[in-house]
Structures are given as structure tokens and as C-alpha cells.
Amino acid sequence: MKNKKSFLLYTDLKETFEALTNEKAGELIKHILAYVNDENPTSDDMLINAVFANIKHTLKRDLNKWEEIKVQRSEAGRKGGLAKASNAKQRLANLAVNVNVNDNVINIYRKFNHLSISKEEFNKLNKLYSTEQIDNVLDAIENFANNKKYKSLYLTARNWLSKENTSVSSNTSADDALLKHVKTQLNASKKRK
């Protein structure tokens, strides 16, 4: 009964123990404890040997049951561990797919705080405005104190650019108007602080 810290002693043995004298009952219980601790006890007393034979068979039967249960529990634990590891690998794989899909689908041109503009959105603006004009407006939006209320950097930049009517075909005065608008926005944000 190696590595086993307990065993079952059934209550129906009470009659057997009551039939023995206290001295013989003490010898029997010591014999049982020596057996379950793998000491291979022997006794010269025929009465102890006869009574112990029945108890020994019950202890062996219980030990065999325990070994079967231990194997079943070990197998269940192994399967549970494999399932848990498999789920963890799947979650990791799903996370990797999500990250890769997001990186590939949305190619960010510029991002700050909670706002971002994709390369596709930038290209739409770039058909109407120069890269420098767009970058200037994006800088102004980033530095604008109340930019937290904006939900779309593309729409905000498009609105700021269109208010100034600073298309690529416009002359230098359009660039000056944009610069004036940016300065106005920056000054307004400084005053609010």
C-alpha cells in the first residue's frame, strides 16, 4: 500500500473485534496497521492469522479499486490538461490571426490618441490636397485640445481642409489660409486651457 496515507476499515468488523479479548483485538489492529504500512507482519497466533486473512482480502480488494480510480482520475486530468492546452493554443492562434488581419486590412498612415487615418483615406484626401497640407492639418488636429470629441480623423481632416478651400490647384494664398486656420485652432485651444 505504498504512497497511501489512509485505508478503509469497515464497521461490520465491530462484531469480530468484540468477539476477541482486548489483548487480541489490540494485536489484530497492530497487525492490520503493520500490513497497510508494507511491513509484511507475521504472527504465531492462529486466531490473529485466521481473522486477519479475511481483513487482508478486503484491504487488497479496496487497494485494487483505489488503483483503478487513481488511473481513471489521472487519465481524466491528462485529458483535461490537453483540452486546456489546446484551448490556449487556439486562443493564441485566434489572437495572432486577428492581429494579422487588422494589420493587413487597415494600413495606418497616422495615429495618435484615439484617432487614426488609414493610407486609403489619406490617398482620398491626397487627390484634393497636397501631402504637406494634409500633414499640417493632421498636426493641428493632434495638437488641438478638444480633439477627444472627434470620432474620425479622416472626416475631421477633410472638414478642416474643406473649410479653408485649400485644394492642390489653389495658389499660395490657399496655403496661407490653411496656415491661418491652423494657427486659429491652436490659439483657441491655448485659450481654453
N, C-alpha and C positions, 0 to 999 in steps of 0.2 A: 504494500500500500504506500509506495514511495510518493513523496510530494503531496500527500493527502493529509490535511490537518484535522479532519473530522471523519466520523463514521456513524452509522445508524445502529442503535441498539433498540430493538422493538419492545414495546410494553408487554407483549404476550410472554416475555421471558420472566415476568414477575413471579409466576407460579413456580417456575424452575428454581429461581433464587430462593423463594420461600420454603421450598422443599429441602433445601440444603441448610446445614448449620451455618452460623455466621462466619465461622472459621473457613469452611469450604466455599461459601459464597465469596469471601474475600480472596481466596486463592483463585477462584474462577475468574473474577473480574481482573485480577492482576495478570492472569494467563491471557485473557482477551486483549488487554492493553499491550502486552508484550507482542502478541501476534500482529495487531494493527500497526505497530511501530517496527515491523520487519525484524523482530528479534528471534524468530523461529523457536518459540518456547517448547519445552518438553516437560512432562510431568510423570512421576512414578505412580501417581494416584489414578486408578482405573475409573473412578467416579468422575473426576475432573476431565479425563480424556474422553469419556463417553458423552458427557454433557457438552463439552466443547466441540465435538465433532459436528453436531447439528448447528451450533452457532457459527462454526467455521464455514460451512456450506452457505449459510445466509450471508455472511460477510463477503465471500467470494462472488456470489451472485450480485450483490449490491455493487461491488467493485467493478464487475464487468459492465453493469448498467451505467455506472459513472463514466467508465472509459468510452462507451458508445456516445453518451451525452456530450462528453468533452470533445470528441471528434466532430460531432454534429455542430456544436457551437463554434468550434474552430473553423469549420468549413463555411458556416454562415457568416462568421466575422470576416473571413477572407473574401467571400463574395461581396459582402457589404463594402469592404475596403476597396475592392476592384471597381465596384459601381461608383463609389465616391470619387476615386481617382479618375475614372472615365468621365464622370460629370465635370470634374475640374478641368480635365484636358479639353472637353467640348466647350466649356465656358471660355477657356483661354483661346481656343480656335475661333469661336464666335467673336470674341473681342478683337482678335487680330484681323478678321475679315471686316468687321465694322470700321476699324481704323483705316485699313487699306482702301475700302470703298469710299469712305469720306475723304481721304486724301486724294484719291484719284478723280472723284466726281467733282469736288469743289477745289479748284486750284485758286488759292487765295492770292490776290495781288497785294493787299494790305489789310492789316488787322490791328486794332487797338481797343482796349477796354472791352466792351460788349459788341462792338461793331466790326464788320469786315466787308470787304468788297472783293468779289471774285475777278479773275482775269477776264472772264467773259463779259462781266458788267463793265469792267474798265474799258474793254475794247469797244463796247457800245458808246461809251462816253467819248472815247478817243476818235470816233468818227466825226464828232461835232466839235471837240475841243482838243487843244494840244496837251501833250503829256505834262508839260510844265504847269499849265493852267489847272489840270486835274489834281496834280500833286500839291499845288498851292492851296486849293480848296480842301483837300484831304487834311493837310497840315492845319488849316484854320479850324476845321471841324474837330480835329483831335484836341486842339488847344481851347476850344470853346467850352466854357464851364458847364453849360447846360446840355452837353451832348448826350447825357444819360437818358434824356427823354426821346431821343431818336431811336427808331427801330431798324432802319435800313440805311446803311452808309451810301449805297448806290443812289437811292431816291433822294437822300439829303444832298449829296454832292450834285446830282442832276438839278435839283431845285436851286441850290446856291449858284450854280453855273448859269442857269437859265435866267435868274433874276438880273444878272449882270449882262446877259445877252452877249457873251464873250465867245462866239464861235470862232473856229480856226480862220475863217475868211475875214474876220473883223480886223481892223487896223490896230495900231498900238494903243489908241485911246481905249479900246476894249480891255486890253491888259491893264491899263491904268485904272479902269473902272472896277475890275476884279480885285486889284490890289487895294483899292479904296474900300470895297465891300469887306474884304478880309480884315483890314485894319479896324473898320467899324465894328465888326463882330468881336474882335479881340478886345477893343476898348469897352464894349458893352459887357463882356464877361468880367473884365477887371473891375468895373464899377459895381457889379453885383456882389463881388467878394467882400 
